[in-house]
Amino acid sequence: MPFHRVLPRILPLAALLGLIATPALVTPALADMPPVPKVGQETPRPVAAPYGAPEGAQAQVDAAFRTAQASGRNVLIDFGGNWCPDCRMLAGVLALPSVAPWVAQRFVTVTVNVGRINTNLDIAQHYGVTIHAVPTVLIVTPQGRLLNPDGALALGDARRMSAQAVVDLLAGWDARDH
């Protein structure tokens, strides 16, 4: 068979196998995904009080899910307390100029104040997570499926992690939905 007749049959197969990229086969959702930021030399600073009052947390989570359902973004639920140095540092990473726009494009973010790990714990329990330490971060689809059940406590040592490591963890969890 002549090459010009074989090529139309080979191209779609090669694209599906990932050997070549064909614009027609790239879904709009994947094409529009912002790249994972490269933090470089930016140094995060702890945020003084990233968590609001514990009261009303469930209403804020509910509002975040309504926004997520309308936008198609996943929900990033950050459980912590203003007394927690790792929680404050995580908030600093999320506020970095190279990271904040990416977080806003990928996630609907909601912070939940757990007091001294004695309030709002039922919110995490709804997703099968028991909070023993903070920060505890859940990445949840707009439909309520937890994407990081194996890593909810992975950011518990945020002070000692590089900002890039934090971003890479979030990106990896978010990618589980795509």
C-alpha positions as CSV (number, residue, x, y, z in Angstrom):
1,M,0.0,0.0,0.0
2,P,1.4,3.5,-0.8
3,F,2.6,5.6,2.1
4,H,0.1,8.4,1.4
5,R,-2.7,5.9,2.0
6,V,-1.1,4.4,5.1
7,L,-0.3,7.7,6.8
8,P,-4.0,8.6,7.6
9,R,-4.3,5.3,9.4
10,I,-1.1,5.5,11.3
11,L,-1.4,9.1,12.6
12,P,-4.4,8.6,14.9
13,L,-2.9,5.4,16.3
14,A,0.4,7.1,16.9
15,A,-1.3,10.0,18.6
16,L,-3.3,7.7,20.8
17,L,-0.2,5.9,21.8
18,G,1.4,9.2,22.8
19,L,4.1,9.0,20.1
20,I,3.0,12.3,18.6
21,A,0.7,15.1,19.6
22,T,-2.2,15.9,17.4
23,P,-4.0,19.1,18.3
24,A,-7.4,17.5,17.3
25,L,-6.9,14.8,19.9
26,V,-5.9,17.1,22.8
27,T,-9.0,17.8,24.9
28,P,-9.8,21.4,25.6
29,A,-9.6,20.8,29.4
30,L,-6.1,19.4,29.1
31,A,-5.0,22.1,26.7
32,D,-6.2,24.9,29.0
33,M,-4.5,23.5,32.1
34,P,-2.0,26.0,33.4
35,P,1.5,24.6,33.8
36,V,2.8,23.7,37.2
37,P,4.7,26.8,38.4
38,K,8.4,26.7,38.9
39,V,9.1,28.5,42.1
40,G,12.8,29.2,41.6
41,Q,14.3,31.4,44.2
42,E,11.1,32.8,45.7
43,T,11.1,32.4,49.5
44,P,7.8,31.9,51.2
45,R,7.1,33.8,54.3
46,P,4.7,32.5,57.0
47,V,1.3,34.1,56.9
48,A,0.3,35.5,60.3
49,A,-3.3,34.3,60.4
50,P,-4.4,32.3,57.4
51,Y,-7.4,30.7,59.1
52,G,-10.6,32.6,60.0
53,A,-12.8,31.9,62.9
54,P,-13.8,28.3,63.4
55,E,-17.5,29.2,63.2
56,G,-19.1,28.9,59.8
57,A,-16.6,26.5,58.3
58,Q,-19.1,24.1,57.0
59,A,-20.9,26.9,55.2
60,Q,-17.6,28.0,53.6
61,V,-16.9,24.5,52.5
62,D,-20.4,24.2,51.0
63,A,-19.9,27.5,49.1
64,A,-16.5,26.3,47.8
65,F,-18.2,23.1,46.4
66,R,-20.9,25.2,44.7
67,T,-18.1,27.3,43.1
68,A,-16.2,24.2,42.1
69,Q,-19.2,22.6,40.5
70,A,-19.8,25.7,38.5
71,S,-16.2,26.1,37.4
72,G,-15.0,22.5,37.2
73,R,-12.1,23.1,39.5
74,N,-11.2,20.8,42.4
75,V,-11.5,21.9,46.0
76,L,-8.4,22.4,48.1
77,I,-9.5,22.2,51.8
78,D,-6.7,23.3,54.1
79,F,-7.4,22.3,57.8
80,G,-5.2,24.0,60.3
81,G,-4.8,26.7,63.0
82,N,-3.1,30.1,63.2
83,W,-0.9,28.7,66.1
84,C,0.6,26.1,63.7
85,P,4.0,27.1,62.1
86,D,3.6,24.5,59.3
87,C,0.1,25.8,58.5
88,R,1.4,29.4,58.3
89,M,4.2,28.3,56.1
90,L,1.9,26.4,53.8
91,A,-0.2,29.5,53.4
92,G,3.0,31.4,52.6
93,V,3.8,29.0,49.8
94,L,0.3,29.3,48.4
95,A,0.6,33.1,48.4
96,L,3.9,33.2,46.4
97,P,3.5,35.3,43.2
98,S,4.5,32.3,41.0
99,V,2.1,30.0,42.8
100,A,-1.0,32.0,43.7
101,P,-2.4,32.4,40.1
102,W,-1.9,28.7,39.5
103,V,-3.7,27.7,42.7
104,A,-6.6,30.0,41.8
105,Q,-6.8,28.5,38.3
106,R,-6.7,24.9,39.5
107,F,-8.5,25.0,42.8
108,V,-11.3,26.5,44.8
109,T,-9.4,27.0,48.1
110,V,-11.1,27.0,51.5
111,T,-9.3,27.1,54.9
112,V,-10.9,25.4,57.9
113,N,-9.8,26.4,61.4
114,V,-9.7,23.3,63.6
115,G,-8.9,25.2,66.8
116,R,-6.5,23.0,68.8
117,I,-7.6,20.0,66.7
118,N,-10.9,20.0,68.6
119,T,-13.4,21.6,66.2
120,N,-14.6,21.2,62.6
121,L,-13.1,17.7,62.5
122,D,-16.4,16.3,61.1
123,I,-15.7,18.1,57.8
124,A,-12.6,16.0,57.2
125,Q,-14.4,12.9,58.5
126,H,-17.0,13.3,55.8
127,Y,-14.2,12.3,53.4
128,G,-12.9,9.5,55.5
129,V,-10.0,11.5,57.0
130,T,-9.4,11.7,60.7
131,I,-7.3,14.8,61.6
132,H,-4.5,14.0,64.1
133,A,-2.1,16.8,63.0
134,V,-2.2,20.0,60.9
135,P,-1.9,21.1,58.2
136,T,-4.1,18.4,56.7
137,V,-4.9,19.1,53.1
138,L,-7.6,17.4,51.1
139,I,-8.0,17.7,47.3
140,V,-11.6,16.9,46.4
141,T,-13.4,16.8,43.1
142,P,-16.5,19.0,42.7
143,Q,-18.5,15.7,43.0
144,G,-16.9,15.0,46.4
145,R,-14.3,12.3,45.6
146,L,-11.1,12.6,47.7
147,L,-8.1,12.5,45.4
148,N,-5.3,12.3,48.0
149,P,-6.4,9.9,50.7
150,D,-2.8,8.7,50.9
151,G,-1.3,12.1,51.3
152,A,-3.6,14.2,53.5
153,L,-0.8,14.6,56.1
154,A,2.0,15.0,53.6
155,L,2.3,18.7,54.1
156,G,2.6,18.4,57.9
157,D,6.3,19.4,57.7
158,A,5.8,22.3,55.3
159,R,8.4,24.4,57.1
160,R,11.1,22.0,56.1
161,M,9.8,21.4,52.6
162,S,10.9,23.4,49.6
163,A,8.1,25.5,48.1
164,Q,8.6,23.5,44.8
165,A,8.0,20.2,46.7
166,V,4.7,21.6,48.1
167,V,3.6,22.7,44.6
168,D,4.6,19.4,43.1
169,L,2.5,17.5,45.7
170,L,-0.5,19.6,45.0
171,A,-0.1,19.2,41.2
172,G,0.3,15.4,41.5
173,W,-2.9,15.1,43.6
174,D,-4.8,17.4,41.2
175,A,-3.6,15.3,38.2
176,R,-5.3,12.2,39.6
177,D,-8.6,13.7,38.4
178,H,-7.4,14.0,34.8
